[in-house]
Amino acid sequence: MNHKFGLSLVALATMTLTAIAAEDTVKVGMILPLTGPFAIIGRETQLGAQVYLQQHGNQAGGRKIELLFRDDGGVAEVSKRIAQEMIVNERISALLGIGTTPSTIAVAPMATQAKIPMIVTTPSTSSITKMSPFVVRTGHAGPQVISVAGDYFAKHGVKTAVTLVSDFGPGIDHEEWFKKTFEAAGGKVIDTLRSPFVSPEFSPYLQRVADNKPDAVFIFVPTGQNATLMRQFADRGLIQGGVKLLAAGDVVEEAMLDQVGDVALGTESAFHYSEVHDSKTNAAFLEAFKKASDGLRPNFIAVGAYDGVALLSRALTKTKGATDGTGLLEAMKGEAWESPRGPIMIDPQTRDIVQNVYLRRVEKRDGHLVNVEFATFEAVKDPAK
């Protein structure tokens, strides 16, 4: 055989095998804040997605699932640029994750143009599923959990409240729905306060809380700002002044709860996941996460990503590996399964998640602060839709 001809055959065979391998791989673009002030969101999302594949295998519908991680630093314009590059150059079949609401809003039109599913696992602004017909949510919508909180607390001894939220989409959702449901159940919101989304200083707002002398303050800030807010809450002496602390679950999430410290003890919140949720599915998830995380505790962000990959895997199984965006999206609608958080379902009309919401109280167990569930509200939808 001619030596050069033999080499060309080898090269051709290698190229063919590479092309076949590429066709057998479903690439998933995960644009996350792996650095910067919201890096904890990126790390929890990354781990949650990886843990699902470690537990269940990285194949579905006869195709290998490959997660491609890119760091946007939590900057929306960077998120948009990365999404364009991944769609064009990497030929991704889906987007999954996205760290913050501004980044999600920036990327959503890219999913529409490319006609690929965008599985949102953390941002909780209710309107996100309306940003693109290709958006599906496996995290939570703010009104979904806050509607439970407002109603419950008004019926259990809290008559007056002040809200203190971060001034961006999810914060405004939390303020609106707490006020709406709290007052509908007989309570009164006597002041609404909004702190800047970037580089907030909470002391002036906490002083206004103290001046109002409410029965309680309801707070929401994004993960990464919670420890600072809670420490400043303690420094102001509001607990000693008789102000009860109510929170969105993000504020007392597990990854940073020990950093918040004992000031969090007794804090009551409504949320869709607790690390100490009692189920076999959660126990298996916790064991796998512990092995993968080098000491980081799993929170709702990790579970949202875990279930995001679960949803994609289930859809690929239904389509037998076909990655047409519209077909994948249709396969996701109505899917229901047991998550570490409990039973969940993707509403086929809204593409939003339906799930249990739990009332929790911060307690200390085995030297760690945890959110102990004490009431369950089953199959809650986003009331804003």
Secondary structure by P-SEA (a helix, b strand, c coil): ccaaaaaaaaaaaaaaaaaaaaaabbbbbbbccccccaaaaaaaaaaaaaaaaaacccccccbbbbbbbbbccccaaaaaaaaaaaacccccccccccccaaaaaaaaaaaaaabbbbbbccccccccccccccbbbcbbbccaaaaaaaaaaaacccccbbbbbcccaaaaaaaaaaaaaaaaacccccccccccccccccaaaaaaaaaacccbbbbbbcccaaaaaaaaaaaaccccccbbbbbccccccccccccccccccccccccccccccccaaaaaaaaaaaaccccccccaaaaaaaaaaaaaaaaaaaacccccaaaaaaaacbbbbbccccccccccccccccbbbbbbbbbbcccbbbbbbcccccccccccc
